[in-house]
Amino acid sequence: MAHEAYRRSRARRSTLIATASTVLTAVALYLLVVNSPGWEVTRRTFFNLDYARQALPEVLRGLRLNLELMLGCGVLILVFGLLLAVLRTLRGPVFLPVRLLATAYVDFFLGLPMIICLLVMITGVPALRLTGVTTDPLLLGGAALVLTYSAYVSEVFRSGIESVHPSQRAAARSLGLTNTQAMRYVVLPQAVRRVVPPLINNLVSLQKDTGLVSIGGAIDAVYAAKIIAAHSFNFTPYLVAGVVFIVLTIPLTRLADWLTGRMNRRQLQGGAV
């Protein structure tokens, strides 16, 4: 009982110290900002409530496009990324060409900047004038997101597949399962479960990068803010769009942290991952 009382007192003391240090830091930063020489100009340019109220409905209307892109592209990215990961982990000399092509694809899009991929897709594909190929900048921008993020997600899936101990595959083969069945029923369920937190982090990045599609003229949250800022020469709409994206991102990042902590606790307790 004395030990528990001591632990509770130490916990209360740590909480009070953490709270005090946080409050002092916040107050110091606030005073530093509001007492800076250019604060009044910055406040009128970036923190104008009138422009914020004007911009919020338009930004939210454009945000619908960002969410649709995130959901639609997210599904395609997961499927294509998993396919690439499986292709890169195929065994046997007969699959060497497939592994080389998948590796070349991943290396290429991991090194290609997202903005360049978007520009090539949005401006280059329509210039080819291919019959039956869309020229819609929204669809082409979504395709660029899928091409790029599939490379990142495939590496996440591949790390999960390779983290499964080889004895799992060997045990499945000894029970009479084929290589395909062992991958489907034994390896992939464990691999996918292990990489859920990094996949959520990739989803957060995808949500933010959907705003880059606006370079093709699609009116999303970022482009809606740009239109209002261009009319008023006030940059508060950009701040409104940024806050909206942050509000959407925080729950996803906290979910990723919770899942990571849960997996770590289960590993320490000897449970299944």
C-alpha positions as CSV (number, residue, x, y, z in Angstrom):
1,M,0.0,0.0,0.0
2,A,2.8,2.4,0.8
3,H,4.5,1.6,-2.5
4,E,1.2,2.3,-4.4
5,A,0.8,5.5,-2.5
6,Y,4.3,6.5,-3.5
7,R,3.7,5.7,-7.1
8,R,0.5,7.8,-7.2
9,S,2.3,10.7,-5.6
10,R,5.1,10.5,-8.2
11,A,2.5,10.3,-11.0
12,R,0.7,13.4,-9.7
13,R,4.0,15.2,-9.4
14,S,5.0,14.3,-13.0
15,T,1.6,15.4,-14.2
16,L,1.8,18.8,-12.5
17,I,5.4,19.4,-13.8
18,A,4.3,18.4,-17.4
19,T,1.3,20.7,-17.3
20,A,3.3,23.6,-15.9
21,S,6.0,23.3,-18.4
22,T,3.5,23.1,-21.3
23,V,1.6,26.1,-20.1
24,L,4.8,28.2,-19.7
25,T,6.0,27.2,-23.1
26,A,2.7,28.1,-24.7
27,V,2.6,31.5,-23.0
28,A,6.2,32.2,-24.0
29,L,5.5,31.4,-27.6
30,Y,2.4,33.5,-27.6
31,L,4.1,36.5,-26.2
32,L,7.0,36.1,-28.6
33,V,4.6,36.1,-31.6
34,V,2.3,38.9,-30.5
35,N,5.1,41.2,-29.5
36,S,7.0,40.8,-32.8
37,P,7.3,43.9,-35.0
38,G,5.2,42.6,-37.9
39,W,2.5,40.9,-35.8
40,E,-0.3,43.4,-36.7
41,V,0.3,43.0,-40.5
42,T,0.5,39.2,-40.1
43,R,-2.7,39.1,-38.0
44,R,-4.6,41.1,-40.7
45,T,-3.2,39.0,-43.5
46,F,-3.4,35.5,-42.1
47,F,-5.9,35.6,-39.1
48,N,-8.8,37.7,-40.4
49,L,-12.0,36.3,-39.0
50,D,-14.2,37.9,-41.7
51,Y,-12.2,36.2,-44.5
52,A,-12.2,33.0,-42.5
53,R,-16.0,32.9,-42.3
54,Q,-16.2,33.7,-46.0
55,A,-13.7,31.0,-46.9
56,L,-14.9,28.1,-44.7
57,P,-18.0,27.1,-46.7
58,E,-16.1,27.2,-50.0
59,V,-13.2,25.2,-48.5
60,L,-15.6,22.6,-47.1
61,R,-17.3,22.3,-50.5
62,G,-13.9,21.7,-52.1
63,L,-12.9,19.3,-49.3
64,R,-15.5,16.8,-50.6
65,L,-13.4,16.4,-53.7
66,N,-10.3,15.7,-51.5
67,L,-12.2,13.0,-49.6
68,E,-13.5,11.4,-52.7
69,L,-10.0,11.2,-54.1
70,M,-8.6,9.8,-50.9
71,L,-11.2,7.1,-50.6
72,G,-11.2,6.1,-54.3
73,C,-7.5,6.2,-54.7
74,G,-6.9,4.6,-51.3
75,V,-8.7,1.4,-52.3
76,L,-6.8,1.2,-55.6
77,I,-3.5,1.9,-53.9
78,L,-4.0,-0.9,-51.4
79,V,-4.9,-3.4,-54.1
80,F,-2.1,-2.4,-56.5
81,G,0.5,-2.1,-53.7
82,L,-0.3,-5.5,-52.3
83,L,-0.1,-7.0,-55.8
84,L,3.4,-5.4,-56.3
85,A,4.6,-6.7,-53.0
86,V,3.4,-10.2,-53.8
87,L,5.1,-10.1,-57.2
88,R,8.4,-8.9,-55.7
89,T,8.3,-11.8,-53.2
90,L,7.6,-14.6,-55.7
91,R,10.2,-17.4,-55.5
92,G,11.8,-19.4,-58.3
93,P,13.9,-18.4,-61.4
94,V,10.9,-18.5,-63.7
95,F,9.5,-15.4,-61.9
96,L,12.7,-13.4,-62.3
97,P,11.3,-11.1,-65.1
98,V,8.2,-10.4,-63.0
99,R,10.4,-9.5,-60.0
100,L,12.6,-7.3,-62.1
101,L,9.6,-5.4,-63.6
102,A,8.0,-4.9,-60.2
103,T,11.3,-3.7,-58.7
104,A,11.9,-1.3,-61.6
105,Y,8.4,0.1,-61.2
106,V,8.9,0.6,-57.4
107,D,12.3,2.2,-57.8
108,F,11.1,4.5,-60.5
109,F,8.1,5.9,-58.7
110,L,9.9,6.0,-55.3
111,G,12.4,8.4,-56.9
112,L,10.0,10.4,-59.0
113,P,8.7,13.5,-57.2
114,M,5.0,13.6,-56.8
115,I,4.6,17.0,-58.4
116,I,6.4,15.9,-61.5
117,C,4.3,12.8,-61.8
118,L,1.1,14.9,-61.5
119,L,2.3,17.4,-64.1
120,V,3.3,14.6,-66.6
121,M,-0.1,12.9,-66.2
122,I,-2.3,16.0,-66.2
123,T,-0.5,17.8,-69.1
124,G,1.3,15.0,-70.9
125,V,-1.4,12.4,-71.3
126,P,-3.9,14.8,-73.0
127,A,-1.2,15.9,-75.4
128,L,-0.9,12.4,-76.7
129,R,-4.5,12.5,-78.0
130,L,-5.1,8.9,-77.4
131,T,-8.5,7.6,-78.4
132,G,-10.6,6.5,-75.4
133,V,-8.2,8.0,-72.8
134,T,-9.7,10.6,-70.6
135,T,-8.4,14.1,-70.4
136,D,-10.2,14.9,-67.1
137,P,-7.5,16.4,-64.8
138,L,-9.2,15.0,-61.8
139,L,-9.0,11.4,-63.1
140,L,-5.5,11.9,-64.4
141,G,-4.4,13.4,-61.1
142,G,-5.9,10.5,-59.2
143,A,-4.1,8.1,-61.5
144,A,-0.8,9.9,-60.6
145,L,-1.5,9.5,-56.9
146,V,-2.2,5.8,-57.4
147,L,1.0,5.2,-59.4
148,T,3.2,7.0,-56.9
149,Y,1.6,5.8,-53.6
150,S,1.4,2.2,-54.9
151,A,5.2,2.1,-54.8
152,Y,5.3,3.3,-51.2
153,V,2.6,1.0,-50.0
154,S,4.1,-2.0,-51.8
155,E,7.3,-1.5,-49.8
156,V,5.2,-1.5,-46.6
157,F,3.4,-4.7,-47.6
158,R,6.7,-6.3,-48.6
159,S,8.3,-5.5,-45.2
160,G,5.3,-7.2,-43.6
161,I,5.6,-10.3,-45.8
162,E,9.3,-10.6,-45.1
163,S,8.7,-10.2,-41.3
164,V,6.8,-13.4,-41.2
165,H,9.2,-16.2,-40.1
166,P,10.0,-18.7,-42.9
167,S,8.9,-21.5,-40.5
168,Q,5.3,-20.3,-41.0
169,R,5.5,-21.0,-44.7
170,A,7.4,-24.2,-44.2
171,A,4.7,-25.4,-41.7
172,A,2.0,-24.6,-44.2
173,R,3.8,-26.5,-47.0
174,S,4.2,-29.5,-44.7
175,L,0.4,-29.5,-44.2
176,G,-0.1,-29.9,-47.9
177,L,-0.8,-26.3,-48.9
178,T,0.6,-25.0,-52.1
179,N,2.8,-21.9,-52.3
180,T,-0.2,-19.8,-53.3
181,Q,-2.4,-21.2,-50.5
182,A,0.4,-20.6,-48.0
183,M,0.7,-17.0,-49.1
184,R,-3.0,-16.4,-49.0
185,Y,-4.0,-18.2,-45.8
186,V,-0.8,-18.0,-43.6
187,V,1.6,-15.3,-44.7
188,L,-0.6,-12.5,-45.9
189,P,-3.0,-12.4,-42.9
190,Q,-0.1,-12.0,-40.5
191,A,1.8,-9.5,-42.8
192,V,-1.2,-7.3,-43.3
193,R,-2.1,-7.2,-39.6
194,R,1.5,-6.1,-38.8
195,V,1.6,-3.2,-41.2
196,V,-1.8,-1.6,-40.4
197,P,-0.2,1.4,-38.5
198,P,2.2,2.4,-41.4
199,L,-0.6,1.9,-43.9
200,I,-2.7,4.5,-41.9
201,N,0.3,6.9,-42.0
202,N,0.4,6.5,-45.7
203,L,-3.3,7.2,-45.8
204,V,-2.7,10.4,-43.9
205,S,0.0,11.5,-46.4
206,L,-2.4,10.6,-49.3
207,Q,-5.1,12.8,-47.7
208,K,-2.8,15.8,-47.8
209,D,-1.4,15.1,-51.2
210,T,-4.8,15.1,-52.8
211,G,-4.5,18.9,-52.6
212,L,-1.8,18.7,-55.3
213,V,-4.4,17.7,-57.9
214,S,-5.5,21.4,-57.9
215,I,-2.6,22.2,-60.2
216,G,-4.8,20.7,-63.0
217,G,-7.6,23.1,-62.3
218,A,-9.8,20.8,-60.1
219,I,-11.5,22.9,-57.4
220,D,-10.6,21.2,-54.1
221,A,-10.2,22.7,-50.7
222,V,-6.8,24.2,-51.6
223,Y,-7.9,25.6,-54.9
224,A,-11.0,27.1,-53.3
225,A,-8.8,28.9,-50.8
226,K,-6.6,30.1,-53.6
227,I,-9.5,31.6,-55.5
228,I,-10.7,33.6,-52.5
229,A,-7.2,34.7,-51.7
230,A,-6.6,35.9,-55.2
231,H,-9.7,38.1,-55.0
232,S,-9.0,39.6,-51.6
233,F,-5.2,39.4,-51.5
234,N,-5.7,38.0,-48.0
235,F,-4.2,34.6,-47.1
236,T,-6.5,33.6,-44.3
237,P,-8.3,31.1,-46.6
238,Y,-5.1,29.2,-46.9
239,L,-4.9,28.9,-43.1
240,V,-8.5,27.8,-43.0
241,A,-7.8,25.0,-45.5
242,G,-4.7,24.0,-43.5
243,V,-6.7,23.8,-40.3
244,V,-9.4,21.7,-42.0
245,F,-6.8,19.2,-43.2
246,I,-5.2,19.1,-39.7
247,V,-8.6,18.4,-38.1
248,L,-9.1,15.5,-40.5
249,T,-5.5,14.2,-39.9
250,I,-5.4,14.1,-36.1
251,P,-7.9,11.2,-35.6
252,L,-6.0,9.1,-38.2
253,T,-2.6,9.7,-36.6
254,R,-4.0,9.0,-33.1
255,L,-5.5,5.7,-34.4
256,A,-2.1,4.8,-35.9
257,D,-0.4,5.5,-32.5
258,W,-3.0,3.5,-30.7
259,L,-2.7,0.5,-33.0
260,T,1.1,0.6,-32.7
261,G,1.0,0.7,-28.9
262,R,-1.5,-2.1,-28.9
263,M,0.7,-4.3,-31.1
264,N,3.7,-3.6,-28.9
265,R,1.8,-4.5,-25.7
266,R,0.7,-7.8,-27.3
267,Q,4.2,-8.6,-28.3
268,L,5.5,-7.9,-24.8
269,Q,2.8,-10.1,-23.4
270,G,3.6,-12.9,-25.8
271,G,0.3,-12.7,-27.7
272,A,-0.2,-12.9,-31.4
273,V,0.6,-9.8,-33.4
